[in-house]
Amino acid sequence: MATKKRPLTKKGTPRARRGVKIKPTTLTATELAAAAPPSEVRELARQIADDGGTVLSIYREPLGGNVLLFAALPIDKVERTPFQRDVSDAHVAKLTRAMDKTKRFLDPLIVVRKDDRYYTPNGGHRLTAMTELGAKAILALVVPEVRVAYQILALNIEKAHNLRERATEVVRMYRDLADRDDLSEEKLSLELEEPALVTLGFAYEQRGRLAGAVYHPIVKKLDAFEKKPLAKSLPMREEKARILLALDDAVNEAVQKLKAKGLTSPYLKSFVVARINPLRFMKTIPPYEELLAGMTKRARGMKADRVQSADLSRGGYVPDADET
């Protein structure tokens, strides 16, 4: 089988991704063992031992040269971070069956230590599966810097996120950071991913069955990261969510009018939103509040008797249920 080569430019150099600025270390495979780790890492190793764990290795990762600890930890001292997505029972069931077949745990968690506990930002399913199987210990890469826990969500490819899961993770992280940090949304752009997810996350808190995929393209065009600290931006985000939910109420009323007329389609909500959305006709994008207020007014004034069945067959609508 041919070895897959790294993508190269026409000049034969590795392709550079837009926005990626890191220059990897020159550490080779024989130079990654950390023979003399810094004092804070030695202290962390001592704490792991006091917690009933064992440090198996201390090393530097090859990209940034940061020191990590590979450790065996008591499983009852490890838990999920509160801001990640909820555990899927179906995913845990799949993992437990795979582990039962292989009789091996081959994918260590990533954890940070805080208040005598170990928190994993991306290993909730593996942790749950190992706990269900009755394991007493679990293998983990211990990251000394607690802040990295928020950034690790960007690396979480354990299971594809749908929109609701992504937005829910973001808003949980947002509330957690707002209580302990004075950084702005702009400074946390990697962790928060995109401004629209923040607004949608606050809306999902109030309405779990919100068809967010219908509104996401609109909010994404209008939203931007704030430069103020999270604690000061939080009320503004809650207000944006309130405005979005008011629009959703008006859209739901319009959908009911269409249903009362006898129109049935899984795309009714998407159809209504497309019909009241003026963005495609605008050369200048208005402020979020102004556009959504106008859409809300148009939704409430929609005349169901002017809509025909043939109208529903036009356009690339998404289903009412939020499955993206």
Rosetta blueprint (number, residue, H / E / L):
1 M L
2 A L
3 T L
4 K L
5 K L
6 R L
7 P L
8 L E
9 T L
10 K L
11 K L
12 G L
13 T L
14 P E
15 R L
16 A L
17 R L
18 R L
19 G L
20 V L
21 K L
22 I L
23 K L
24 P L
25 T L
26 T L
27 L L
28 T L
29 A H
30 T H
31 E H
32 L L
33 A E
34 A L
35 A L
36 A L
37 P L
38 P L
39 S H
40 E H
41 V H
42 R H
43 E H
44 L H
45 A H
46 R H
47 Q H
48 I H
49 A H
50 D H
51 D L
52 G L
53 G L
54 T E
55 V E
56 L E
57 S E
58 I E
59 Y E
60 R E
61 E L
62 P L
63 L L
64 G L
65 G L
66 N L
67 V E
68 L E
69 L E
70 F E
71 A E
72 A E
73 L E
74 P E
75 I H
76 D H
77 K H
78 V E
79 E E
80 R E
81 T L
82 P L
83 F L
84 Q L
85 R L
86 D L
87 V L
88 S L
89 D H
90 A H
91 H H
92 V H
93 A H
94 K H
95 L H
96 T H
97 R H
98 A H
99 M H
100 D H
101 K H
102 T H
103 K L
104 R L
105 F L
106 L L
107 D L
108 P L
109 L E
110 I E
111 V E
112 V E
113 R E
114 K E
115 D L
116 D L
117 R E
118 Y E
119 Y E
120 T E
121 P L
122 N L
123 G L
124 G H
125 H H
126 R H
127 L H
128 T H
129 A H
130 M H
131 T H
132 E H
133 L L
134 G L
135 A L
136 K L
137 A E
138 I E
139 L E
140 A E
141 L E
142 V E
143 V L
144 P L
145 E L
146 V L
147 R L
148 V H
149 A H
150 Y H
151 Q H
152 I H
153 L H
154 A H
155 L H
156 N L
157 I L
158 E L
159 K L
160 A L
161 H L
162 N L
163 L H
164 R H
165 E H
166 R H
167 A H
168 T H
169 E H
170 V H
171 V H
172 R H
173 M H
174 Y H
175 R H
176 D H
177 L H
178 A H
179 D L
180 R L
181 D L
182 D L
183 L L
184 S E
185 E L
186 E H
187 K H
188 L H
189 S H
190 L H
191 E H
192 L H
193 E L
194 E L
195 P H
196 A H
197 L H
198 V H
199 T H
200 L H
201 G H
202 F H
203 A H
204 Y H
205 E H
206 Q H
207 R L
208 G L
209 R L
210 L L
211 A L
212 G H
213 A H
214 V H
215 Y H
216 H H
217 P H
218 I H
219 V H
220 K H
221 K H
222 L H
223 D L
224 A L
225 F L
226 E L
227 K L
228 K L
229 P E
230 L H
231 A H
232 K H
233 S H
234 L H
235 P H
236 M H
237 R H
238 E H
239 E H
240 K H
241 A H
242 R H
243 I H
244 L H
245 L H
246 A H
247 L H
248 D H
249 D H
250 A H
251 V H
252 N H
253 E H
254 A H
255 V H
256 Q H
257 K H
258 L H
259 K H
260 A H
261 K L
262 G L
263 L L
264 T L
265 S L
266 P L
267 Y L
268 L H
269 K H
270 S H
271 F H
272 V H
273 V H
274 A H
275 R H
276 I H
277 N L
278 P L
279 L H
280 R H
281 F H
282 M L
283 K L
284 T L
285 I L
286 P L
287 P L
288 Y H
289 E H
290 E H
291 L H
292 L H
293 A H
294 G H
295 M H
296 T H
297 K H
298 R H
299 A H
300 R H
301 G L
302 M L
303 K L
304 A H
305 D H
306 R H
307 V L
308 Q L
309 S H
310 A H
311 D H
312 L H
313 S L
314 R L
315 G L
316 G L
317 Y L
318 V L
319 P L
320 D L
321 A L
322 D L
323 E L
324 T L
